[in-house]
Amino acid sequence: MADPPPPTSDARELAATLSRRVQETLAAAEQAGAQIRAAAEADAARLRLAAEHEAAAYLQDARRRVDAFAEGRARRMAAVADRLLAHAEVLADRAERAGRLRAGIESVVDALAAAAEAIAAEAARAPITLPGIDEPGAQVTRLTTRPHAVPDPEPEPDPEPEPEPEATASADDDAREHVLQIASALPRRPGSRPRPTTLRPPPPLPPEPDDAA
């Protein structure tokens, strides 16, 4: 087999030119790739930074909203607690006043019941009979004065004549009956004995005038 002919100078030059162009193309491609990679990395960094800023702003806004909501809720809870405390104080004041009023009413009822019992006991006593005009009065014992004692006072004037016993007794009976009615209408204290009810006959009618006289 025959050997290939040796390359000529033109062939060597063409090979060198092609090799140089390939190297230039590879270098340009590598440079373009590096530029594209740098641009992509810059874009990625910019996007990452923008995303971080947006996330921080959103987080700050959300935190501000949460703080405002918590503050408003705490303020409303404090207002409700203040109102509840005010209502509780008003209710306690009313309960205290109601207790004092109840104690006062009970003391008044006890006093009225005691007064009613005293009135009923007084009304149940026998009527006092005043002496008549013609009846002698009680004997008055005059004490003797000592030398150093004060002299007797001047004699008092004669007393006015007493009213007739019948009219006085009739007025006393009417007053006693009225007092008994009032006493029976008043409340009784717990545990007290029932009041005696005294029935009295009606007062006698006055005598009719004598026509013959």
Phi, psi and omega in degrees: 000139185276144178290148178292153180291145179297144182293145178275175179293327179293321180294318179297320179295319180296320179294319179295320180295317180295319179297319179295319180294320178298316178298319178296319180296317178297319180295319179295321179295317178298320179295317179296320178296320178295319178296316180297318179296319179295319178295319179296318178296322178295317178297319179296318178296319179295316179296320179295318179295318178296319179295320178296319177297316179296319179295319179295318179295317179296319179295319178295319178296316179296320178295320178296319178295318180296318179296318179296318179296316179295320179295317178296319179294318178296322179294318178294320178295321177295320179295318178296319178296320178296318179295318178297320178295319178296316178297321179296320178295320179296317179295320178296320178296317179296319179296320178295316179295322178296322177296317178295320179296319179296318178297320178296318179296318179297320178294322178294318179296318178297318179295319178295320179295318177296319178295322179295319178295320178295319179294319179295319178295321178292322181288335181281352179288161179292144180294148179276125180263119179278144179292150179286178181290321183279345182283145179289148179279180180289146179287132180254123179267122180268130179273142178283143181271146175273165182299325183267001183279166179283138180296161181296145177289170179297145179296139180282155178293159181298138179291154178291153180297139179285153177293166182296142183297322184297313180296320179295318179297320179296317178295322178296320178297316179297316180296320180295319178296319178296319179295319178297320177297316179296318181294322178291334179281337181284152180288152179261149176286150179296135178087357180277154180286148178297144182286137178289135178259115183257121177264123180246143179292153179295152180296147181293148179286146178293148181295145179287144179294144181279118181292327183293326179290000000 
